[in-house]
Amino acid sequence: MPKLPFLFPRELALLQRRWNKEMRSLPVTAEPWLAAKARQWDSQTLESWILKHVHTRGAREFARTITRAVLCAEPRQVSYLCFLEYLRQGESLESLIGIEGGAQQDKFAGGAWQIPQRMAAQLGDSVQLDSPVHAVEQHHDGVSVISNGHTYRARHLIMAIPPVLAAKIRYNQPLPAKRNALLERMPMGSVIKIHVAYERAFWRLRGLNGGVVSNNRVFNVVFDQSLDDDGMGVLVGFIDADHAIAMSATDEATRRQQVISDLVHYFGPDAAHPIAYVEQDWTAEPWSRGCYVAHTAPGVITSFGDTLREPCGRIHWAGTETATRWCGYLDGALQSGIRAAQEVLNR
Ligand SMILES: Cc1cc2nc3c(=O)[nH]c(=O)nc-3n(C[C@H](O)[C@H](O)[C@H](O)COP(=O)(O)OP(=O)(O)OC[C@H]3O[C@@H](n4cnc5c(N)ncnc54)[C@H](O)[C@@H]3O)c2cc1C
């Protein structure tokens, strides 16, 4: 552990305490626009808040690094109110970034992709793949969804796609201006996820846990993703926020070189010779346009936020961004789907 200037850890502790106190003042109903200080907090970016309230270089860098890691956005792009609500949804800063007892504690053996695959297997033919919806038409007795020249009719529709993509759909009855303004102002974060495999988990042999959070390298968050079977070693990590946008504009060979160079910086020359490298650039994924979640700039929550879960005629809104707990996570997506289904059943 490097020696830290005395003031930095002290300010870090104060910062965490202050964030946790301020997020607890937000409504538990996930209506941050109703908070007593909503306008004040939504009138500034997280970066301007940091510059005003955080004084040591270390604590400022910590705040910026945390924002990139949890929202995949730069603090200058995010409203302070949006950031606090994200903390509140994830219970606290510690639980959001924590491994033991925190959001990073568990993983699905074999990968989370199995969840939709197993659900689809149960649903059978009612799942239509490769069918992007490009238009939604509301009628007095139902709603039609148009995709690949096919029209699907239903009494109600639950839209569970990222807001920025919902804004691109053509609606025969235009969405209310306020709702449309919200959808158009909820950009996704930017992230490239990368797995790097080695013949063995060499870092474990040296007593290292494989975890990294860096404030100045491109491949800035890394975890040990190896199975606990003494076999192949796997590191998983992320390039996020501005770095992701910059690296997305390069090619895979350039990104690979950068990632390996960062791993050598963290773990030494053993990291120079992986046996496999797999990357997924979520910024280029046309049906996500980024990850992990949408964020908002100043003014958006207090101007348009109250339309977030408000049905528009026969259209109900789900998706992790509409969750009241764990927005940005699978839990939030699930919770929002149950809530939207209940809304339809209650009509
Ligand atoms: C790299 C990465 C790591 C993550 N790690 C974690 C984690 O460790 N833990 C965790 O809980 N969460 C994690 N998340 C977040 C989690 O994946 C999301 O919170 C969750 O997937 C959101 O679910 P959703 O149903 O709201 O949206 P999505 O999963 O984005 O689903 C939306 C679906 O709509 C489809 N779609 C989009 N547009 C259209 C259209 N026009 N017509 C038809 N279909 C359309 C898309 O193809 C997609 O299948 C991670 C996300 C990423 C990208």
The ligand as an SDF file (V2000), in Angstrom:
LIG
                    3D

 53 58  0  0  0  0  0  0  0  0999 V2000
  -20.7130   -4.6930  -19.6650 C   0  0  0  0  0  0  0  0  0  0  0  0
  -21.8880   -4.7410  -18.7350 C   0  0  0  0  0  0  0  0  0  0  0  0
  -21.7420   -5.2710  -17.4610 C   0  0  0  0  0  0  0  0  0  0  0  0
  -22.8230   -5.3030  -16.5890 C   0  0  0  0  0  0  0  0  0  0  0  0
  -22.6650   -5.8770  -15.3530 N   0  0  0  0  0  0  0  0  0  0  0  0
  -23.7400   -6.0310  -14.5510 C   0  0  0  0  0  0  0  0  0  0  0  0
  -23.6270   -6.7200  -13.3140 C   0  0  0  0  0  0  0  0  0  0  0  0
  -22.5480   -7.1880  -12.9480 O   0  0  0  0  0  0  0  0  0  0  0  0
  -24.7400   -6.8580  -12.5440 N   0  0  0  0  0  0  0  0  0  0  0  0
  -25.9500   -6.3590  -12.9310 C   0  0  0  0  0  0  0  0  0  0  0  0
  -26.9410   -6.5420  -12.2110 O   0  0  0  0  0  0  0  0  0  0  0  0
  -26.0760   -5.6720  -14.1000 N   0  0  0  0  0  0  0  0  0  0  0  0
  -25.0080   -5.5000  -14.9090 C   0  0  0  0  0  0  0  0  0  0  0  0
  -25.1260   -4.8220  -16.0960 N   0  0  0  0  0  0  0  0  0  0  0  0
  -26.3800   -4.1050  -16.3710 C   0  0  0  0  0  0  0  0  0  0  0  0
  -27.4720   -5.0170  -16.8510 C   0  0  0  0  0  0  0  0  0  0  0  0
  -27.0200   -5.7260  -17.9870 O   0  0  0  0  0  0  0  0  0  0  0  0
  -28.6740   -4.1400  -17.2130 C   0  0  0  0  0  0  0  0  0  0  0  0
  -29.0970   -3.4430  -16.0650 O   0  0  0  0  0  0  0  0  0  0  0  0
  -29.8440   -4.9610  -17.7060 C   0  0  0  0  0  0  0  0  0  0  0  0
  -29.4930   -5.7670  -18.8020 O   0  0  0  0  0  0  0  0  0  0  0  0
  -30.9580   -4.0310  -18.1310 C   0  0  0  0  0  0  0  0  0  0  0  0
  -32.0390   -4.8060  -18.5610 O   0  0  0  0  0  0  0  0  0  0  0  0
  -33.1650   -4.1660  -19.4480 P   0  0  0  0  0  0  0  0  0  0  0  0
  -34.1460   -5.2510  -19.7030 O   0  0  0  0  0  0  0  0  0  0  0  0
  -33.6270   -2.8950  -18.8340 O   0  0  0  0  0  0  0  0  0  0  0  0
  -32.4500   -3.7240  -20.8060 O   0  0  0  0  0  0  0  0  0  0  0  0
  -31.5870   -4.5780  -21.8230 P   0  0  0  0  0  0  0  0  0  0  0  0
  -30.8920   -5.7110  -21.1500 O   0  0  0  0  0  0  0  0  0  0  0  0
  -30.7700   -3.5720  -22.5590 O   0  0  0  0  0  0  0  0  0  0  0  0
  -32.6780   -5.2100  -22.7740 O   0  0  0  0  0  0  0  0  0  0  0  0
  -33.2970   -4.4570  -23.7610 C   0  0  0  0  0  0  0  0  0  0  0  0
  -33.5970   -5.3890  -24.9180 C   0  0  0  0  0  0  0  0  0  0  0  0
  -34.3510   -4.6660  -25.8890 O   0  0  0  0  0  0  0  0  0  0  0  0
  -33.8630   -4.9990  -27.1670 C   0  0  0  0  0  0  0  0  0  0  0  0
  -34.2010   -3.8760  -28.0530 N   0  0  0  0  0  0  0  0  0  0  0  0
  -33.6490   -2.6510  -28.1190 C   0  0  0  0  0  0  0  0  0  0  0  0
  -34.2640   -1.9030  -29.0450 N   0  0  0  0  0  0  0  0  0  0  0  0
  -35.2290   -2.6810  -29.5840 C   0  0  0  0  0  0  0  0  0  0  0  0
  -36.2030   -2.4780  -30.5970 C   0  0  0  0  0  0  0  0  0  0  0  0
  -36.3300   -1.3160  -31.2460 N   0  0  0  0  0  0  0  0  0  0  0  0
  -37.0310   -3.5060  -30.9050 N   0  0  0  0  0  0  0  0  0  0  0  0
  -36.9530   -4.6950  -30.2500 C   0  0  0  0  0  0  0  0  0  0  0  0
  -36.0500   -4.9410  -29.2720 N   0  0  0  0  0  0  0  0  0  0  0  0
  -35.2040   -3.9390  -28.9500 C   0  0  0  0  0  0  0  0  0  0  0  0
  -32.3790   -5.2020  -26.9930 C   0  0  0  0  0  0  0  0  0  0  0  0
  -31.8770   -6.0200  -28.0290 O   0  0  0  0  0  0  0  0  0  0  0  0
  -32.3430   -5.8870  -25.6280 C   0  0  0  0  0  0  0  0  0  0  0  0
  -32.4370   -7.2880  -25.7720 O   0  0  0  0  0  0  0  0  0  0  0  0
  -24.0750   -4.7790  -16.9910 C   0  0  0  0  0  0  0  0  0  0  0  0
  -24.2200   -4.2450  -18.2760 C   0  0  0  0  0  0  0  0  0  0  0  0
  -23.1370   -4.2430  -19.1390 C   0  0  0  0  0  0  0  0  0  0  0  0
  -23.3210   -3.7060  -20.5330 C   0  0  0  0  0  0  0  0  0  0  0  0
  1  2  1  0
  2  3  1  0
  2 52  2  0
  3  4  2  0
  4  5  1  0
  4 50  1  0
  5  6  2  0
  6  7  1  0
  6 13  1  0
  7  8  2  0
  7  9  1  0
  9 10  1  0
 10 11  2  0
 10 12  1  0
 12 13  2  0
 13 14  1  0
 14 15  1  0
 14 50  1  0
 15 16  1  0
 16 17  1  0
 16 18  1  0
 18 19  1  0
 18 20  1  0
 20 21  1  0
 20 22  1  0
 22 23  1  0
 23 24  1  0
 24 25  2  0
 24 26  1  0
 24 27  1  0
 27 28  1  0
 28 29  2  0
 28 30  1  0
 28 31  1  0
 31 32  1  0
 32 33  1  0
 33 34  1  0
 33 48  1  0
 34 35  1  0
 35 36  1  0
 35 46  1  0
 36 37  1  0
 36 45  1  0
 37 38  2  0
 38 39  1  0
 39 40  1  0
 39 45  2  0
 40 41  1  0
 40 42  2  0
 42 43  1  0
 43 44  2  0
 44 45  1  0
 46 47  1  0
 46 48  1  0
 48 49  1  0
 50 51  2  0
 51 52  1  0
 52 53  1  0
M  END
$$$$
